[in-house]
Each structure stands twice: as structure tokens, then as C-alpha cells.
């Protein structure tokens, strides 16, 4: 209201000052966001090679894992298991078996908590606790992190990044945890993914998300057979990363 009672010159001066202050605050906010340097999660690798990474998030379902391991071995598939620390502590021998089969064992947090609802320090605490459990059991440090629930808020991403982890999400989600996900649907979501936002997902360099479920066990032989017939190699996420930009001739 006080601006209305001022001379026109004074009104213009106040308006100019407020505009400058507003731009300054906006600039500071933008700088603040960039200074945080929030890492970008890995969802797919840019490659023309027919390689695909199968990942299995594990916080339950241990009764299905031995059969999964047999199927993976039959098809020569090397996969990445993201396990929680609490699960690893309860299933040490099974974890060792998974690692002995040539699969990658990586970090899925400790309690399967919501990373977005926790502080950066709390997320770090869970990551480090799980890292220690896994390293003590199989002698190998984890370097990849799959956030529970696929959450990608800044607290989880910053915690992982500050500890040197790469956060891994997915390209293709089997959604196999849902009761209505039949084996046929699980297979379809990987071998014939639906068009999303007008674009059909490219499976070259893709990351597939699965869980140890009964219908996943039923779906796996058909899924892996189809992938093999199409010339795909099933590799770990660490191996997939090495194919980044492979086969591309454009800069």
C-alpha cells in the first residue's frame, strides 16, 4: 500500500529494488541446487550391443532363490542381487551361494526403509551397515545401491553419492511383486515392453527389475530363452556399465 502513496519516481525505484532482490534470491536458489551436485541414478546404459542386466531386489523370498540360481545357471545368465543387510544376516549361507555362482551382490539398504523419509546421515548409516555385513560374508565391498521402493529423492542420492556408490534403478520393471502379475505378464514386460510416452523402450543396455517370487520363477525360463534367441547376453550391472557408448559411432 505504501508504494501507491509514493511519487512515481519512488515507486519505480522500489519496484526496481524488489526485482533485483528477487533475481538475487532466485540465483542463490539455483546455485544452491547445483552446489548440491545430486547424482543421477543409472537407469540404462547407452550401447548398441545386445546386453541386458537382470537385477533381483531381495528382502524376502529366500525360498525361491535356489531355484532362481539353477535357472540362471542353465541359461548362462549373470545377474545382480541387491540385498538388504538384515536379509543377508539371516541368510548368510544362501548369500555365499549366490556369490559363488558368479553373481554380483550389491546394496539394498539395511531395513528396506524409505530413503526419501530419512536424513542423509541415516541413509549413509544403512548403506555402511549393509556394506559391512556383505563384505564380512563374501569378502567383497558393495559399490552399487538400489534404493528401496525405487525412491530417488535427494537424501538417498546424496548419501549414496557421498559414499562413492552408484544408485541403480531400472529400464524395465516386471512388477512381479503384485498379485495380478502373471508369468505371462512378467515375460511380456521384458521381451515385448509396451510403448511409454510414445516411445518403445530400447532393451539394449537395459536394466530389468525382478524379485524372488513364485510367478517370476515360472516366467524366467521363457524370458531368458527369448532373450537368448534374440542374441542378448545377460550380464551384471558392473559389466553392463563397461558397454556405455559401445557400438555408437556418433560423438
N, C-alpha and C positions, 0 to 999 in steps of 0.2 A: 504494500500500500504506500510506503514512503516514497517509492520511485515515482508514483503518479503525481505527487505534490512537488517534485523537483523540477528545475528548469530542464529544457530539452537536452542541453549540453551535458548536464549532470546525469540525466537518465542514460544517455549514450555511453558515458564513461563507466557508469556502474554496470551496464549491460556487457560492455567490453571486458571489464574485470572479471565478471562472473563467467563469461565464455572462456577466458584464459584459464581460470581456475578449474573449470570443468574439463578442458582439454588436458590440463596437467594431471588431474586425478585419473582420467582415462588412460593416459600414457603410463602412469605409475602402475595401474592395474594390469595393463598389457605386459609391461616389463616384468612385473611380479610373477605372472603366469609363466612367461618364458624362462625366468630365472629358476623356476622350479624344475625345468627340464624333465617333464614327466615322460617316461619311456613309453614307446608304442608297443602294444602286445604283438606277438607273432601269430598271424592267422593263416598265412600261406607263404610259400616261397616262390619267387619268380623264376620259373625254369620252363624249358621246352622238353625236358626229359620226362619220361613216364615213370615218375617216382611218386610215392604217396606214403604218408606217415599215419599209421594207426596208433591211436592213444587210448588207454584204458584208465579211467579215474577210479581209484579204489579206496573206499572207506567201509565197505561191507561186501558181501558176495563171495567170500573166500571159498565157499563150497563149489563154485563154478570155475575157479581159476585153474586147477589141474587139467580139466578138460580143455580149457582155452589154450593152455600151453601145448597140449597134444595137437590141437588143430593148427596152431601157428607153426609148429614143427613140421607137420605134414605138408604145409604149403611154403615152407622156407621163409616165413614172414618174421621179421624182427620188429618188435613193437616197443612202445614207450608206456610204462606203467607209472602213473602219478599216484603215489600212495600217501595217506595221512600218517603222521608219526604214531598216533595211537593205534592204528591198524597194524603198522609194522611191528610195534612192541608186542602185540597179541599174536602175531603170525610170523615169528622170526624164521622158522624153517621154510615156510612157503615163500617168503621173500627171497631167501637164499636160492631156492629152486628157480624162481623167476629170473634172477640174475645169472645163474649158472647156465641157463638156456640161451644166453646171449642177448637178452632183452635189457632195455635201459630202465633203471629205477630212478624216478625223479620225485620232486617235492610237491605235495598237495596240501601243505599246511599241517598243523598238528591235530586240531579238534574239528576240522571241517567247519570252521566259523565263517561268518560273513566278513570278508576283508573290508568292505565298504563301511562297516559299522564299527571298525576297530581303528585305533590310532596307528600311526606309522610304527611306533616302538612296539606295540603289541603284535603287529603283523611280523615285524622282524623277529620278535621272540619266538613266535610259532615256527617261522622258517628255520631259524637256527636250531631249535629243539628237534625238529624233524630231521634236519641235515645231520645232526649228531647221531640220532638213532640209526639212520640208514648207513652212515659211514661206519659206525661200530659193528653193524651186522654184515655188510658186504665189502667194506674196505674202500668204498668209492664215494666221493663227495658229490652231492647233487648240484646241478647248475641251472636247471630249468624249473619253472614254477607254474603249475596250473591252478589258478585261484578257484576255490570252491564256488559253486553256483555261476561260474563264468563271469564273476564281477570284475569290473575294470575301472573302478574309482581310483582317484589319485593316491589314497593312502596305501592301498595294496601295491600299486605300480611303483610308487616311490620306494616303499620298503624293499621290494624285490630288487629294484634297480640299484639302490644304495648298497645292497649286499652282493652285487655282481650277478644277479640272476636275470635270465631272460624269461619274461612272462609269456606263456603259451596258451592260446585259445584254440579256435578251430575254424576250418572252412566248411566242413560238412558235419552236421550233428545228427546222429542216428536217433536221438530222443528215445533211446531204448529203455530208459528208466520208467517211462509211462506205461501204465497197464494196457492201453489200447495200441501200443506199438507191437504189431505182429511181426514175425520173422520176415514176411514178405515186404512189409513197410520198411523195416530196418535195411534190408538189401537194397530196396529201391532208392532210399535216401543217399546211398553211396554210389551205386552203379548208374542210376538214372536220376540224378538230382533235379528237382523242379526249378524252373526259371524264377529268379527272385529279382524284383525291381527291373524287369525287362531283360535280365542277363542270366544266361545259364552258367552256373559255376564251373570253372575250369578245374578238372581233377588233377592236372599235372602240378605237382608241388603242393597238393592239398594236405590238410591235416584233418583226420577223422576222429570224432569223439565217440567213445563207447564206454560201457560199464559192464561189470560181471553179472549178467542176468541170464535167465534160462532161455528167453527168446533170442538173445544175442548168440548164445551157443548154437542154437538151431540155425540161425542165419549165417554164421561165419563161413561154413564150407562153401555155400553158394556164392557169397560175397567175394571170398578170396579166389575162387575158381574163375569168376567173371573177370576180376581184376587181372589175374594171370593171363587169361585168354586175350585180353586187350593189351598185353605187354607191359603191365605195371609191375614195378618192384616195390615191395613193402619194406620200408626202412625206418630206422629210429628217427626221432626229431633231430638229434645231433647230426646224423648222416644227411638228413634232408637239407639242413641249413647249408651244407657244403655245395649243394647244387644251385644255390642262389645265382640267378642270371645265366646259368648254364644253358647253352644252346641258343642264346639270344645274340643276334648279330647287330642289333641297333644299339647305339650308345645309351 
